[in-house]
Amino acid sequence: MGLIWRILLNALALVLVSWLFEGISFAAGSRGVIAALWAGLVLGVVNVTIKPLIKLLTLPVNILTLGLFGLLVNALMLKVVDWLSPGFEVHGFFAAFFGAIVLAVISSVLNLLFE
């Protein structure tokens, strides 16, 4: 049940971010609900598999920038979710960058509220 709960929380966080930013959107209608659930699943898989590897590979740069490069890694992970999720679109770097920051905050709040 924990996996389904995580997918739903990720999907909710992505929907909230898409409401806040014009550059992040889902498909219209019922396809949007499916796209949100699929994007939530993909976000969870990306955060568990690809993100730790990228963070490890970029660790020296992250240390030199005092962790600021981690924000770029988060934006890149949001673009990866965009590439892997039909019906979910992130338009441009700045939408991915600021969307990733807000997504991290919203996800943290949702995880604190529901766990």
Chimera marker file (.cmm) of the C-alpha trace (Angstrom):
<marker_set name="trace">
<marker id="1" x="0.000" y="0.000" z="0.000" r="1" g="1" b="0" radius="0.5"/>
<marker id="2" x="2.934" y="2.342" z="0.590" r="1" g="1" b="0" radius="0.5"/>
<marker id="3" x="3.900" y="2.325" z="-3.095" r="1" g="1" b="0" radius="0.5"/>
<marker id="4" x="0.408" y="3.297" z="-4.240" r="1" g="1" b="0" radius="0.5"/>
<marker id="5" x="0.330" y="6.033" z="-1.609" r="1" g="1" b="0" radius="0.5"/>
<marker id="6" x="3.665" y="7.434" z="-2.869" r="1" g="1" b="0" radius="0.5"/>
<marker id="7" x="2.435" y="7.435" z="-6.468" r="1" g="1" b="0" radius="0.5"/>
<marker id="8" x="-0.723" y="9.318" z="-5.453" r="1" g="1" b="0" radius="0.5"/>
<marker id="9" x="1.267" y="11.872" z="-3.434" r="1" g="1" b="0" radius="0.5"/>
<marker id="10" x="3.715" y="12.386" z="-6.322" r="1" g="1" b="0" radius="0.5"/>
<marker id="11" x="0.804" y="12.824" z="-8.730" r="1" g="1" b="0" radius="0.5"/>
<marker id="12" x="-0.870" y="15.320" z="-6.394" r="1" g="1" b="0" radius="0.5"/>
<marker id="13" x="2.373" y="17.263" z="-6.024" r="1" g="1" b="0" radius="0.5"/>
<marker id="14" x="2.826" y="17.371" z="-9.805" r="1" g="1" b="0" radius="0.5"/>
<marker id="15" x="-0.750" y="18.579" z="-10.282" r="1" g="1" b="0" radius="0.5"/>
<marker id="16" x="-0.218" y="21.338" z="-7.718" r="1" g="1" b="0" radius="0.5"/>
<marker id="17" x="2.994" y="22.410" z="-9.445" r="1" g="1" b="0" radius="0.5"/>
<marker id="18" x="1.225" y="22.426" z="-12.809" r="1" g="1" b="0" radius="0.5"/>
<marker id="19" x="-1.412" y="24.765" z="-11.349" r="1" g="1" b="0" radius="0.5"/>
<marker id="20" x="1.299" y="27.132" z="-10.118" r="1" g="1" b="0" radius="0.5"/>
<marker id="21" x="3.400" y="27.257" z="-13.309" r="1" g="1" b="0" radius="0.5"/>
<marker id="22" x="2.190" y="27.867" z="-16.837" r="1" g="1" b="0" radius="0.5"/>
<marker id="23" x="5.211" y="26.034" z="-18.226" r="1" g="1" b="0" radius="0.5"/>
<marker id="24" x="4.191" y="22.730" z="-16.637" r="1" g="1" b="0" radius="0.5"/>
<marker id="25" x="0.984" y="21.098" z="-17.822" r="1" g="1" b="0" radius="0.5"/>
<marker id="26" x="-1.011" y="17.899" z="-18.169" r="1" g="1" b="0" radius="0.5"/>
<marker id="27" x="-3.280" y="16.716" z="-20.954" r="1" g="1" b="0" radius="0.5"/>
<marker id="28" x="-6.872" y="17.901" z="-20.720" r="1" g="1" b="0" radius="0.5"/>
<marker id="29" x="-9.794" y="15.812" z="-19.510" r="1" g="1" b="0" radius="0.5"/>
<marker id="30" x="-9.628" y="12.273" z="-18.206" r="1" g="1" b="0" radius="0.5"/>
<marker id="31" x="-6.302" y="11.768" z="-19.958" r="1" g="1" b="0" radius="0.5"/>
<marker id="32" x="-4.911" y="14.338" z="-17.514" r="1" g="1" b="0" radius="0.5"/>
<marker id="33" x="-5.745" y="12.141" z="-14.530" r="1" g="1" b="0" radius="0.5"/>
<marker id="34" x="-4.055" y="9.151" z="-16.132" r="1" g="1" b="0" radius="0.5"/>
<marker id="35" x="-1.106" y="11.337" z="-17.161" r="1" g="1" b="0" radius="0.5"/>
<marker id="36" x="-0.791" y="12.624" z="-13.590" r="1" g="1" b="0" radius="0.5"/>
<marker id="37" x="-0.790" y="9.105" z="-12.139" r="1" g="1" b="0" radius="0.5"/>
<marker id="38" x="1.698" y="7.921" z="-14.753" r="1" g="1" b="0" radius="0.5"/>
<marker id="39" x="3.934" y="10.962" z="-14.135" r="1" g="1" b="0" radius="0.5"/>
<marker id="40" x="3.743" y="10.272" z="-10.386" r="1" g="1" b="0" radius="0.5"/>
<marker id="41" x="4.882" y="6.712" z="-10.978" r="1" g="1" b="0" radius="0.5"/>
<marker id="42" x="7.668" y="7.806" z="-13.312" r="1" g="1" b="0" radius="0.5"/>
<marker id="43" x="8.783" y="10.497" z="-10.838" r="1" g="1" b="0" radius="0.5"/>
<marker id="44" x="9.036" y="7.895" z="-8.094" r="1" g="1" b="0" radius="0.5"/>
<marker id="45" x="11.030" y="5.511" z="-10.279" r="1" g="1" b="0" radius="0.5"/>
<marker id="46" x="13.339" y="8.303" z="-11.483" r="1" g="1" b="0" radius="0.5"/>
<marker id="47" x="13.936" y="9.500" z="-7.912" r="1" g="1" b="0" radius="0.5"/>
<marker id="48" x="14.817" y="5.990" z="-6.783" r="1" g="1" b="0" radius="0.5"/>
<marker id="49" x="16.969" y="4.869" z="-9.722" r="1" g="1" b="0" radius="0.5"/>
<marker id="50" x="18.435" y="7.663" z="-11.842" r="1" g="1" b="0" radius="0.5"/>
<marker id="51" x="18.690" y="10.541" z="-9.366" r="1" g="1" b="0" radius="0.5"/>
<marker id="52" x="21.081" y="8.857" z="-6.875" r="1" g="1" b="0" radius="0.5"/>
<marker id="53" x="23.406" y="7.884" z="-9.712" r="1" g="1" b="0" radius="0.5"/>
<marker id="54" x="23.423" y="11.405" z="-11.154" r="1" g="1" b="0" radius="0.5"/>
<marker id="55" x="23.970" y="12.914" z="-7.696" r="1" g="1" b="0" radius="0.5"/>
<marker id="56" x="26.917" y="10.582" z="-7.127" r="1" g="1" b="0" radius="0.5"/>
<marker id="57" x="28.464" y="11.430" z="-10.493" r="1" g="1" b="0" radius="0.5"/>
<marker id="58" x="28.029" y="15.176" z="-9.924" r="1" g="1" b="0" radius="0.5"/>
<marker id="59" x="29.163" y="15.130" z="-6.290" r="1" g="1" b="0" radius="0.5"/>
<marker id="60" x="32.421" y="17.076" z="-6.872" r="1" g="1" b="0" radius="0.5"/>
<marker id="61" x="30.568" y="19.864" z="-8.716" r="1" g="1" b="0" radius="0.5"/>
<marker id="62" x="27.863" y="19.837" z="-6.061" r="1" g="1" b="0" radius="0.5"/>
<marker id="63" x="30.468" y="20.278" z="-3.329" r="1" g="1" b="0" radius="0.5"/>
<marker id="64" x="32.166" y="23.125" z="-5.216" r="1" g="1" b="0" radius="0.5"/>
<marker id="65" x="28.856" y="24.951" z="-5.661" r="1" g="1" b="0" radius="0.5"/>
<marker id="66" x="27.821" y="24.294" z="-2.045" r="1" g="1" b="0" radius="0.5"/>
<marker id="67" x="24.831" y="22.227" z="-3.135" r="1" g="1" b="0" radius="0.5"/>
<marker id="68" x="23.420" y="24.646" z="-5.691" r="1" g="1" b="0" radius="0.5"/>
<marker id="69" x="24.162" y="22.225" z="-8.533" r="1" g="1" b="0" radius="0.5"/>
<marker id="70" x="21.656" y="19.894" z="-6.889" r="1" g="1" b="0" radius="0.5"/>
<marker id="71" x="18.926" y="22.274" z="-8.031" r="1" g="1" b="0" radius="0.5"/>
<marker id="72" x="20.001" y="21.682" z="-11.628" r="1" g="1" b="0" radius="0.5"/>
<marker id="73" x="19.924" y="17.928" z="-11.046" r="1" g="1" b="0" radius="0.5"/>
<marker id="74" x="16.355" y="18.235" z="-9.748" r="1" g="1" b="0" radius="0.5"/>
<marker id="75" x="15.380" y="20.248" z="-12.846" r="1" g="1" b="0" radius="0.5"/>
<marker id="76" x="16.976" y="17.592" z="-15.041" r="1" g="1" b="0" radius="0.5"/>
<marker id="77" x="14.999" y="14.865" z="-13.264" r="1" g="1" b="0" radius="0.5"/>
<marker id="78" x="11.779" y="16.790" z="-13.905" r="1" g="1" b="0" radius="0.5"/>
<marker id="79" x="12.689" y="16.983" z="-17.601" r="1" g="1" b="0" radius="0.5"/>
<marker id="80" x="13.345" y="13.218" z="-17.588" r="1" g="1" b="0" radius="0.5"/>
<marker id="81" x="9.830" y="12.703" z="-16.208" r="1" g="1" b="0" radius="0.5"/>
<marker id="82" x="8.595" y="14.965" z="-19.025" r="1" g="1" b="0" radius="0.5"/>
<marker id="83" x="10.354" y="12.815" z="-21.625" r="1" g="1" b="0" radius="0.5"/>
<marker id="84" x="9.036" y="9.554" z="-20.187" r="1" g="1" b="0" radius="0.5"/>
<marker id="85" x="5.441" y="10.608" z="-19.465" r="1" g="1" b="0" radius="0.5"/>
<marker id="86" x="3.003" y="11.180" z="-22.301" r="1" g="1" b="0" radius="0.5"/>
<marker id="87" x="0.494" y="13.871" z="-21.410" r="1" g="1" b="0" radius="0.5"/>
<marker id="88" x="2.880" y="15.650" z="-19.010" r="1" g="1" b="0" radius="0.5"/>
<marker id="89" x="4.870" y="18.546" z="-20.413" r="1" g="1" b="0" radius="0.5"/>
<marker id="90" x="7.534" y="20.859" z="-19.033" r="1" g="1" b="0" radius="0.5"/>
<marker id="91" x="8.186" y="23.786" z="-21.365" r="1" g="1" b="0" radius="0.5"/>
<marker id="92" x="11.683" y="25.172" z="-20.982" r="1" g="1" b="0" radius="0.5"/>
<marker id="93" x="14.505" y="25.182" z="-18.502" r="1" g="1" b="0" radius="0.5"/>
<marker id="94" x="13.160" y="27.831" z="-16.157" r="1" g="1" b="0" radius="0.5"/>
<marker id="95" x="9.839" y="26.038" z="-15.781" r="1" g="1" b="0" radius="0.5"/>
<marker id="96" x="11.746" y="22.850" z="-14.913" r="1" g="1" b="0" radius="0.5"/>
<marker id="97" x="14.106" y="24.676" z="-12.545" r="1" g="1" b="0" radius="0.5"/>
<marker id="98" x="11.504" y="26.569" z="-10.531" r="1" g="1" b="0" radius="0.5"/>
<marker id="99" x="9.007" y="23.730" z="-10.844" r="1" g="1" b="0" radius="0.5"/>
<marker id="100" x="11.532" y="21.328" z="-9.324" r="1" g="1" b="0" radius="0.5"/>
<marker id="101" x="12.105" y="23.664" z="-6.387" r="1" g="1" b="0" radius="0.5"/>
<marker id="102" x="8.373" y="24.036" z="-5.727" r="1" g="1" b="0" radius="0.5"/>
<marker id="103" x="7.858" y="20.304" z="-6.299" r="1" g="1" b="0" radius="0.5"/>
<marker id="104" x="10.418" y="19.509" z="-3.600" r="1" g="1" b="0" radius="0.5"/>
<marker id="105" x="8.688" y="21.824" z="-1.130" r="1" g="1" b="0" radius="0.5"/>
<marker id="106" x="5.196" y="20.521" z="-1.937" r="1" g="1" b="0" radius="0.5"/>
<marker id="107" x="6.340" y="16.889" z="-1.794" r="1" g="1" b="0" radius="0.5"/>
<marker id="108" x="7.962" y="17.451" z="1.588" r="1" g="1" b="0" radius="0.5"/>
<marker id="109" x="4.820" y="19.071" z="2.981" r="1" g="1" b="0" radius="0.5"/>
<marker id="110" x="2.567" y="16.334" z="1.595" r="1" g="1" b="0" radius="0.5"/>
<marker id="111" x="4.816" y="13.596" z="2.993" r="1" g="1" b="0" radius="0.5"/>
<marker id="112" x="4.766" y="15.259" z="6.412" r="1" g="1" b="0" radius="0.5"/>
<marker id="113" x="0.984" y="15.609" z="6.343" r="1" g="1" b="0" radius="0.5"/>
<marker id="114" x="0.156" y="12.102" z="5.173" r="1" g="1" b="0" radius="0.5"/>
<marker id="115" x="2.776" y="9.992" z="6.923" r="1" g="1" b="0" radius="0.5"/>
<link id1="1" id2="2" r="1" g="1" b="0" radius="0.2"/>
<link id1="2" id2="3" r="1" g="1" b="0" radius="0.2"/>
<link id1="3" id2="4" r="1" g="1" b="0" radius="0.2"/>
<link id1="4" id2="5" r="1" g="1" b="0" radius="0.2"/>
<link id1="5" id2="6" r="1" g="1" b="0" radius="0.2"/>
<link id1="6" id2="7" r="1" g="1" b="0" radius="0.2"/>
<link id1="7" id2="8" r="1" g="1" b="0" radius="0.2"/>
<link id1="8" id2="9" r="1" g="1" b="0" radius="0.2"/>
<link id1="9" id2="10" r="1" g="1" b="0" radius="0.2"/>
<link id1="10" id2="11" r="1" g="1" b="0" radius="0.2"/>
<link id1="11" id2="12" r="1" g="1" b="0" radius="0.2"/>
<link id1="12" id2="13" r="1" g="1" b="0" radius="0.2"/>
<link id1="13" id2="14" r="1" g="1" b="0" radius="0.2"/>
<link id1="14" id2="15" r="1" g="1" b="0" radius="0.2"/>
<link id1="15" id2="16" r="1" g="1" b="0" radius="0.2"/>
<link id1="16" id2="17" r="1" g="1" b="0" radius="0.2"/>
<link id1="17" id2="18" r="1" g="1" b="0" radius="0.2"/>
<link id1="18" id2="19" r="1" g="1" b="0" radius="0.2"/>
<link id1="19" id2="20" r="1" g="1" b="0" radius="0.2"/>
<link id1="20" id2="21" r="1" g="1" b="0" radius="0.2"/>
<link id1="21" id2="22" r="1" g="1" b="0" radius="0.2"/>
<link id1="22" id2="23" r="1" g="1" b="0" radius="0.2"/>
<link id1="23" id2="24" r="1" g="1" b="0" radius="0.2"/>
<link id1="24" id2="25" r="1" g="1" b="0" radius="0.2"/>
<link id1="25" id2="26" r="1" g="1" b="0" radius="0.2"/>
<link id1="26" id2="27" r="1" g="1" b="0" radius="0.2"/>
<link id1="27" id2="28" r="1" g="1" b="0" radius="0.2"/>
<link id1="28" id2="29" r="1" g="1" b="0" radius="0.2"/>
<link id1="29" id2="30" r="1" g="1" b="0" radius="0.2"/>
<link id1="30" id2="31" r="1" g="1" b="0" radius="0.2"/>
<link id1="31" id2="32" r="1" g="1" b="0" radius="0.2"/>
<link id1="32" id2="33" r="1" g="1" b="0" radius="0.2"/>
<link id1="33" id2="34" r="1" g="1" b="0" radius="0.2"/>
<link id1="34" id2="35" r="1" g="1" b="0" radius="0.2"/>
<link id1="35" id2="36" r="1" g="1" b="0" radius="0.2"/>
<link id1="36" id2="37" r="1" g="1" b="0" radius="0.2"/>
<link id1="37" id2="38" r="1" g="1" b="0" radius="0.2"/>
<link id1="38" id2="39" r="1" g="1" b="0" radius="0.2"/>
<link id1="39" id2="40" r="1" g="1" b="0" radius="0.2"/>
<link id1="40" id2="41" r="1" g="1" b="0" radius="0.2"/>
<link id1="41" id2="42" r="1" g="1" b="0" radius="0.2"/>
<link id1="42" id2="43" r="1" g="1" b="0" radius="0.2"/>
<link id1="43" id2="44" r="1" g="1" b="0" radius="0.2"/>
<link id1="44" id2="45" r="1" g="1" b="0" radius="0.2"/>
<link id1="45" id2="46" r="1" g="1" b="0" radius="0.2"/>
<link id1="46" id2="47" r="1" g="1" b="0" radius="0.2"/>
<link id1="47" id2="48" r="1" g="1" b="0" radius="0.2"/>
<link id1="48" id2="49" r="1" g="1" b="0" radius="0.2"/>
<link id1="49" id2="50" r="1" g="1" b="0" radius="0.2"/>
<link id1="50" id2="51" r="1" g="1" b="0" radius="0.2"/>
<link id1="51" id2="52" r="1" g="1" b="0" radius="0.2"/>
<link id1="52" id2="53" r="1" g="1" b="0" radius="0.2"/>
<link id1="53" id2="54" r="1" g="1" b="0" radius="0.2"/>
<link id1="54" id2="55" r="1" g="1" b="0" radius="0.2"/>
<link id1="55" id2="56" r="1" g="1" b="0" radius="0.2"/>
<link id1="56" id2="57" r="1" g="1" b="0" radius="0.2"/>
<link id1="57" id2="58" r="1" g="1" b="0" radius="0.2"/>
<link id1="58" id2="59" r="1" g="1" b="0" radius="0.2"/>
<link id1="59" id2="60" r="1" g="1" b="0" radius="0.2"/>
<link id1="60" id2="61" r="1" g="1" b="0" radius="0.2"/>
<link id1="61" id2="62" r="1" g="1" b="0" radius="0.2"/>
<link id1="62" id2="63" r="1" g="1" b="0" radius="0.2"/>
<link id1="63" id2="64" r="1" g="1" b="0" radius="0.2"/>
<link id1="64" id2="65" r="1" g="1" b="0" radius="0.2"/>
<link id1="65" id2="66" r="1" g="1" b="0" radius="0.2"/>
<link id1="66" id2="67" r="1" g="1" b="0" radius="0.2"/>
<link id1="67" id2="68" r="1" g="1" b="0" radius="0.2"/>
<link id1="68" id2="69" r="1" g="1" b="0" radius="0.2"/>
<link id1="69" id2="70" r="1" g="1" b="0" radius="0.2"/>
<link id1="70" id2="71" r="1" g="1" b="0" radius="0.2"/>
<link id1="71" id2="72" r="1" g="1" b="0" radius="0.2"/>
<link id1="72" id2="73" r="1" g="1" b="0" radius="0.2"/>
<link id1="73" id2="74" r="1" g="1" b="0" radius="0.2"/>
<link id1="74" id2="75" r="1" g="1" b="0" radius="0.2"/>
<link id1="75" id2="76" r="1" g="1" b="0" radius="0.2"/>
<link id1="76" id2="77" r="1" g="1" b="0" radius="0.2"/>
<link id1="77" id2="78" r="1" g="1" b="0" radius="0.2"/>
<link id1="78" id2="79" r="1" g="1" b="0" radius="0.2"/>
<link id1="79" id2="80" r="1" g="1" b="0" radius="0.2"/>
<link id1="80" id2="81" r="1" g="1" b="0" radius="0.2"/>
<link id1="81" id2="82" r="1" g="1" b="0" radius="0.2"/>
<link id1="82" id2="83" r="1" g="1" b="0" radius="0.2"/>
<link id1="83" id2="84" r="1" g="1" b="0" radius="0.2"/>
<link id1="84" id2="85" r="1" g="1" b="0" radius="0.2"/>
<link id1="85" id2="86" r="1" g="1" b="0" radius="0.2"/>
<link id1="86" id2="87" r="1" g="1" b="0" radius="0.2"/>
<link id1="87" id2="88" r="1" g="1" b="0" radius="0.2"/>
<link id1="88" id2="89" r="1" g="1" b="0" radius="0.2"/>
<link id1="89" id2="90" r="1" g="1" b="0" radius="0.2"/>
<link id1="90" id2="91" r="1" g="1" b="0" radius="0.2"/>
<link id1="91" id2="92" r="1" g="1" b="0" radius="0.2"/>
<link id1="92" id2="93" r="1" g="1" b="0" radius="0.2"/>
<link id1="93" id2="94" r="1" g="1" b="0" radius="0.2"/>
<link id1="94" id2="95" r="1" g="1" b="0" radius="0.2"/>
<link id1="95" id2="96" r="1" g="1" b="0" radius="0.2"/>
<link id1="96" id2="97" r="1" g="1" b="0" radius="0.2"/>
<link id1="97" id2="98" r="1" g="1" b="0" radius="0.2"/>
<link id1="98" id2="99" r="1" g="1" b="0" radius="0.2"/>
<link id1="99" id2="100" r="1" g="1" b="0" radius="0.2"/>
<link id1="100" id2="101" r="1" g="1" b="0" radius="0.2"/>
<link id1="101" id2="102" r="1" g="1" b="0" radius="0.2"/>
<link id1="102" id2="103" r="1" g="1" b="0" radius="0.2"/>
<link id1="103" id2="104" r="1" g="1" b="0" radius="0.2"/>
<link id1="104" id2="105" r="1" g="1" b="0" radius="0.2"/>
<link id1="105" id2="106" r="1" g="1" b="0" radius="0.2"/>
<link id1="106" id2="107" r="1" g="1" b="0" radius="0.2"/>
<link id1="107" id2="108" r="1" g="1" b="0" radius="0.2"/>
<link id1="108" id2="109" r="1" g="1" b="0" radius="0.2"/>
<link id1="109" id2="110" r="1" g="1" b="0" radius="0.2"/>
<link id1="110" id2="111" r="1" g="1" b="0" radius="0.2"/>
<link id1="111" id2="112" r="1" g="1" b="0" radius="0.2"/>
<link id1="112" id2="113" r="1" g="1" b="0" radius="0.2"/>
<link id1="113" id2="114" r="1" g="1" b="0" radius="0.2"/>
<link id1="114" id2="115" r="1" g="1" b="0" radius="0.2"/>
</marker_set>
